[in-house]
Amino acid sequence: MRLEEHLAGCEPGLANLILRIAETCKTVKKGFASRQSCSDTENVYGEKQMALDKWADEVLISDLKDSGLVRYLASEEQPGVLTFDSKDDFGITMDPLDGSSLIGVNLAVGTIIGIYRGNVLVPGNTMVGAMYVLYGPLTTLTYSVKKGVHEFVLDDDGHFILQEQDIKIPEGKIYAPGALRKEYLPGHLKWIEKLEADGYKIRFSGSFVADVHQILHKGGVFTYPGYKGKEKGKLRLLFEANPMGFIVCQAGGAASHGTGDILEVMPENVSQRIPIYIGGKREIALIEEINRGG
């Protein structure tokens, strides 16, 4: 079954938006070979931008603006929320190319999208949908519109074909930990030690979207915690935590900032960072218990 057929029962505007993004991501993938150098600019976070980051951002913004479906758009590469004239009122958050520094060593990277009705500076649990495209040995698209989590693979004819329907995160003993161990805060270190004592194995590539994709399929947990000097964490609430947290929760998992549900957090600004724990409910319950003094 093709993606457009799978979306047939979805609200038409939302289905058209997902299909539009899917088509644009095919264009993004084609740019990998010729745009691997660093640019001479930094993004809003002071991070050196890859030429491919800037190009992917420009391609997605241009196409979403032209779609007539999107009124508000927040990108990790932009300092504020963009507004467009639109016949519809969808709001989009996006990380145009998560993990782009890994392209030069041929590891998987991806595009992450959150979809709202209207304003994007609202809690993640108000999303109407989320999706990500993973560019690896296969190009896959995973989406949810609150009716399960479904994965598609790009075939040789350029069509996204259903690969797995209604994904449920299994129990597993994988953990993907960001930050340096010497900088862990006490509660987080205690949690890590409990996972290790229980036989969990590290699987961490440095690409957030790829690592969470693995957790979605194999179980376990991804974390990039708050740590010494950056107690508010490294990853971004709007562009990374909320869309991927939404998808994992729709697959029966959980997403936390260490003491509560990430999807309940009211964003303070587009660049807000947050500690992240995403994966199985058991692992998330354990970190929240520890951080609450349990």
Helices and strands as residue ranges (DSSP letters): H 3-6, G 7-9, H 12-30, E 38-42, E 48-50, H 51-67, E 70-75, E 82-83, E 90-98, G 100-105, E 109-117, G 124-126, E 129-135, E 139-144, E 149-154, E 160-164, E 174-177, G 181-183, H 186-197, E 201-202, H 208-218, E 221-224, I 237-241, H 242-250, E 254-256, G 262-264, E 276-279, H 281-291
